[in-house]
Amino acid sequence: MTESGYDPFDPAVIGDPYPHYRWLREQAPCHYNAERDIYVLSRYADVRAALSNFELFSSTEGVGYERRPVPMMIAYDPPEHTRLRRIVAGRFTPRALAQWHERIEAIAADMVARAVEAGEVDLVEALAGPFPVQVIAEMMDIPMERRADFKRWSDNTVEALGGAVDASPEERAKVEMTIMEFAMYFAEVLRERRPEAADRDDLISLLIRPSDDGEALADHEIISFCVLLLVAGNETTTNLISNTAHHLMRLPDHWQRVVEDPSLIGPLIEEGLRYDAPIQGFFRNTLAETTVAGVTIPRGAKVFLLYGAANRDPAQFPEPDRFRVERNPLEHIAFGFGPHTCLGAHLARLEARILTRHMLERVTCMKPAGEAVRTQNPLLRGMESLPVKIS
Ligand code: HEM
């Protein structure tokens, strides 16, 4: 523990935040870190209540540590947020996603086959990293040759979301450039695709067409939304896959149980989300003074809402530090809660389930083949590298 009690940017906390979360929940459920000038909420009930209360806990300064309003729905409050969300929501329901099942199956089958053939791979490089990028790129119908740019753009932007505290002017400039490249690329795609949108069924064409109730997005809204999809959907899903694989390898009996009973695939993914939330926490800014757990938070404060700590709260999840494949903790908040609940949750679940099923069908044994390295982002938790031997 640092002098400030808890600092999300401390590398020791990033390495293993869970003992720190226990301290927060038990000793300082509304913790003020003076050095960073942030308030931190860690109990399940408090985090969930704050996520539901956008009138007090606003998203308008962005969800990262820096006060950075961005023209994206993740950084809007209702009613502006509600309007955008209503227009795009229909594209991400389980029914709407059914049209992509076959393609997602094919991508998973191909990637798993290649990994099995190689025998020894870095699971992040071979599967967890490229799989969600390939899926969203195909959904948007983006040409193969731009997919490496896709990955670079989303990685740079995600890095900025978590880092920012000690970023140099060069690093900041790199992020600004990335976002500009991103936006210019989608502006070009949009220009080309608009005339054909009525006859195509890729995701960008669907966003160009008016929604069922006749509302349409403006061009700048489509471009921002495409950028948001890549940033919000790639590293998070990569983290879910790599975290869950990492924990499964430490618990071979769990792997065996899921092999014998594939109906446990769904519960396995939910427990993976709960146990090691791919997004550990996001920020809000307060629009009025409020009190949580006896501590007064002033108006205009930055508040860190720890999904990762809430998901380990014993008041909600008995024996929270045990990974139990049968738990099926559907009330976890790894996808957030309230108006901003993850729009891509069905897609992320679908991808993770399909990939896991292909792994279980093809792989009888998966073992660590070197040191697993964690990512160093204070907001997102995942694996940088996960060398494995598979047969
Ligand atoms: C395991 C994977 C994922 C996790 C853990 C995750 C987590 C989250 C969380 C916690 C939020 C809430 C943000 C907030 O409260 O401010 C969120 C929002 C969002 N997510 Fe995800 N996400 C995942 C995958 C995806 C995917 C695959 C997509 C789409 C391709 C996506 C698109 C979005 C969007 C657009 C939002 C903003 C929703 C809004 O502001 O209304 N996410 N996600």
Boltz pocket constraint, residues with backbone or C-beta under 6 A from the ligand:
constraints:
  - pocket:
      binder: B
      contacts: [[A, 51], [A, 59], [A, 63], [A, 73], [A, 74], [A, 75], [A, 85], [A, 136], [A, 228], [A, 229], [A, 230], [A, 232], [A, 233], [A, 234], [A, 236], [A, 237], [A, 240], [A, 277], [A, 278], [A, 279], [A, 282], [A, 283], [A, 307], [A, 333], [A, 334], [A, 335], [A, 336], [A, 337], [A, 339], [A, 340], [A, 341], [A, 342], [A, 343], [A, 344], [A, 345], [A, 347], [A, 348]]
      max_distance: 6.0
